[in-house]
Amino acid sequence: MKALRERILRDGKCFEGGILKVDNFINHQMDPILMKSMAVEFVRRFASTDINKVMTVEASGIAPAIMVGYLLELPVVFAKKKKPSTMENMLVTSVYSFTKDRSYDVCVSGDYLCKGDKVLFIDDFLANGNAAKGVIDLVRQAGAELVGMGFLIEKAFQHGGDYLRGQGIHVESLAIIESLDNCEIKIRE
């Protein structure tokens, strides 16, 4: 998606260790016009897919997932990083965070992720694919079906996308970062 690629090159910041900071327009301060455009693109790319639920993991995936859910007129459920004491019928899996360098449990209520659901997962980043693997596990536990995964930004050099595509999952990434070597952002055209 050209607008996103241009925005990453203009406003994204690169840090050592393969970190791309886009918090000024995606995951801290948000550009709602860009967010809507990205959601429209996901709707276009998954147009032939039978979906009845959009899913993400808190917190940075919520905004794009809500936009996609709004456009598709579908409910959005997000896996929580803290187990609420009031959650019933809890499904839990462990996810390793590359950014925070630690594992944490994510959970979702089986009342909202159910057998027969056709789930589209939306998130801000795809790096090693750890959050995506956690969602795959939650969807499996629920007896639901994962019909696709959409990411705003994929870091191709961390191979999460290779893994997911190798599993036969329909993956769509709006911007694919080839390299952040020497803190230079190289994006696939």
URBELLIN-V213323 format. One line per field, one symbol per residue. ss: DSSP state (H for helix, E for strand, C for the rest). burial: I if it has 16 or more other C-alpha atoms within 10 Angstrom, else O. A space follows every 10 residues. Layout:
# URBELLIN-V213323
ss=???
burial=???
This chain:
# URBELLIN-V213323
ss=CHHHHHHHHH HCEEECCCEE ECCCCCCCCC CHHHHHHHHH HHHHHCCCCC CCEEEEECCC CHHHHHHHHH HHCCEEEEEE CCCCCCCCCE EEEEEEECCC CEEEEEEEEC CCCCCCCEEE EEEEEECCCH HHHHHHHHHH HHCCEEEEEE EEEEEHHHCH HHHHHHCCCC EEEEEEEEEC HHHCCEECC
burial=OOOIIOOIOO OIIIOOOIOI OIOOIIIOOO OOOIIIIIIO IIIOOIOOOO IIIIIIIIOI IIIIIIIIIO OIOOOIIIII IOOOOOOOOI IIIIIIOOOO OOOOOIIIII OIIIOOIIII IIIIIIIIII IIIIIIIIIO IIIIIIIIII IIIIIIIIOI IOOIOOOOOI IIIIIIIIII OOOOIOIOO
